[in-house]
Amino acid sequence: RLSPRFWAFALLGIFGAYLVSFPGLKIGNLGLTGINLGVFYALLAAFLWGGSTVFGRLVLRKVSFQAMTAVRFLSALIFLLILSIYHGSLGEVKHASGTDWLFVLIIAVLAGFVSLFIYYFGLKTTKASIATICELAFPFAAVIVNWVFLEATLESGQILGGVILLAAVVGLSRVNAGDDAIIVE
């Protein structure tokens, strides 16, 4: 069972992610357009990554983190290939330049394979419940990317939400390190 400290930090993290996504504390338009579409995709990514974290943690009991990384990377590649075929965009690959392929390789190796390798190495010693809540940092990362690279303006609620979210992640890390996320009866 999860400890009260885990639930306190988890709720704090969810609230921080909510503030990052909806800094005015209310959802204006429920349509999937504009910022809501971006928030939806970030939350969907967090949900899917969190689910794969729990599943990955279970699989890591049986296989090495190196094998898990390879399976995850290859399954994502197959999924993207199927998605490209479904949308009929596979033919666009022939228009990619040598520079485009170099960037794809760099992104695939550094942001893809190497980061997953480190992720699954760390997941061996991190409880899935802790790692899953830490996935709430996806919306925060999306806001930071928009701010840094797209020069989007941050609202004070987003900054506050980011601080709360980071505090929750640090708190959850301490819960994980103290091994008090599980109550032994």
C-alpha positions in Angstrom: 0.0 0.0 0.0 1.1 3.5 -0.7 2.0 5.8 2.3 0.2 9.0 3.2 3.3 10.9 2.2 3.2 9.4 -1.3 -0.5 10.5 -1.7 0.2 14.0 -0.4 3.0 14.5 -2.9 1.0 12.9 -5.7 -1.9 15.2 -5.1 0.4 18.2 -5.0 2.0 17.1 -8.3 -1.4 16.7 -9.9 -2.4 20.1 -8.8 0.9 21.6 -10.0 0.4 19.9 -13.4 -3.1 21.3 -13.5 -1.9 24.8 -12.9 0.8 24.5 -15.6 -1.9 23.4 -18.0 -4.6 25.8 -16.9 -3.0 28.7 -15.1 -6.3 30.5 -14.5 -7.6 27.5 -12.4 -10.4 26.9 -14.9 -10.8 25.3 -18.2 -12.2 27.7 -20.7 -13.0 26.0 -23.9 -13.3 22.2 -23.8 -12.7 21.9 -27.5 -9.4 20.3 -28.7 -8.0 23.4 -30.4 -5.2 25.8 -29.6 -3.7 25.5 -26.2 -6.2 22.8 -25.1 -5.0 20.5 -27.9 -1.4 21.0 -26.8 -2.4 20.3 -23.2 -4.4 17.3 -24.3 -1.4 15.8 -26.1 0.9 16.5 -23.2 -1.5 14.8 -20.7 -2.0 11.9 -23.1 1.8 11.5 -23.4 2.1 11.6 -19.6 -0.7 9.0 -19.3 0.8 6.7 -21.9 4.3 7.1 -20.6 3.1 6.5 -17.0 1.3 3.3 -18.1 4.4 2.1 -19.9 6.4 2.9 -16.8 4.2 0.6 -14.7 4.4 -2.1 -17.4 8.1 -1.6 -17.9 8.7 -1.9 -14.1 7.0 -5.3 -14.1 8.9 -6.5 -17.2 12.2 -5.4 -15.7 11.8 -8.1 -13.1 12.2 -10.7 -15.9 14.5 -9.0 -18.4 17.5 -6.7 -18.3 17.1 -2.9 -18.7 19.1 -3.1 -22.0 16.6 -5.6 -23.5 13.7 -3.5 -22.2 15.2 -0.4 -23.9 15.6 -2.3 -27.2 12.0 -3.6 -27.1 10.6 -0.2 -26.2 12.6 1.6 -28.9 11.8 -1.0 -31.6 8.1 -1.2 -30.7 7.8 2.6 -31.0 9.5 2.4 -34.4 7.1 -0.3 -35.6 4.1 1.8 -34.2 5.3 4.9 -36.1 5.8 2.9 -39.3 2.2 1.5 -39.0 0.9 5.0 -38.3 2.7 6.4 -41.3 1.3 3.7 -43.6 -2.2 4.3 -42.2 -2.0 8.1 -42.8 -0.4 7.5 -46.2 2.6 9.6 -45.4 5.3 7.0 -45.8 6.1 8.2 -49.3 7.2 11.6 -47.9 10.3 10.0 -46.6 11.9 10.1 -50.1 11.9 13.9 -49.9 14.1 14.0 -46.8 17.6 15.4 -47.4 20.9 14.0 -46.0 20.8 16.7 -43.3 17.2 15.7 -42.4 18.4 12.1 -41.9 21.4 13.2 -39.9 19.0 15.1 -37.5 16.7 12.1 -37.4 19.6 9.9 -36.4 20.8 12.3 -33.8 17.3 12.7 -32.3 16.7 8.9 -32.4 20.0 8.0 -30.8 20.3 10.8 -28.2 16.7 11.7 -27.4 15.4 8.3 -28.1 17.7 5.4 -27.4 20.2 6.9 -24.9 17.4 8.6 -22.8 15.4 5.4 -22.7 18.5 3.4 -21.8 19.1 5.8 -18.8 15.4 5.8 -18.0 15.1 2.0 -17.7 18.4 1.8 -15.8 16.9 4.2 -13.2 13.6 2.5 -13.2 15.2 -0.6 -11.8 15.6 1.2 -8.5 12.5 3.5 -8.6 9.1 2.4 -7.6 6.6 2.5 -10.5 4.2 4.5 -8.4 6.8 7.2 -7.9 8.0 7.2 -11.5 4.4 7.4 -12.8 3.6 10.5 -10.8 6.8 12.1 -11.9 5.5 11.8 -15.5 3.3 14.8 -14.7 6.4 16.8 -15.6 5.4 16.4 -19.3 3.0 19.4 -19.3 5.7 21.4 -17.5 8.3 20.4 -20.1 5.9 21.3 -22.9 5.4 24.8 -21.4 9.1 25.3 -21.0 9.8 24.2 -24.6 7.1 26.7 -25.8 8.7 29.5 -23.6 12.3 28.8 -24.6 12.0 27.9 -28.3 8.7 29.5 -29.4 8.9 32.6 -27.2 5.5 31.9 -25.6 4.6 34.0 -22.6 4.3 32.3 -19.3 1.5 33.2 -16.9 2.2 33.5 -13.2 -0.1 30.4 -12.6 2.1 28.3 -14.9 5.3 29.4 -13.0 3.6 28.6 -9.7 2.4 25.3 -11.0 5.9 24.5 -12.3 7.4 25.2 -8.8 4.7 23.1 -7.1 5.2 20.3 -9.6 9.0 20.3 -9.1 8.5 20.3 -5.3 6.2 17.3 -5.6 8.8 15.5 -7.8 11.5 16.2 -5.3 9.2 15.0 -2.5 8.4 11.9 -4.3 12.1 11.2 -4.9 12.7 11.5 -1.2 9.8 9.1 -0.5 11.4 6.7 -3.0 14.8 7.1 -1.4 13.4 6.6 2.1 11.6 3.5 1.0 8.5 4.7 2.9 6.2 4.6 -0.1 5.1 1.2 1.0 3.7 0.5 4.4 4.5 -2.9 5.8 1.8 -4.4 7.9 
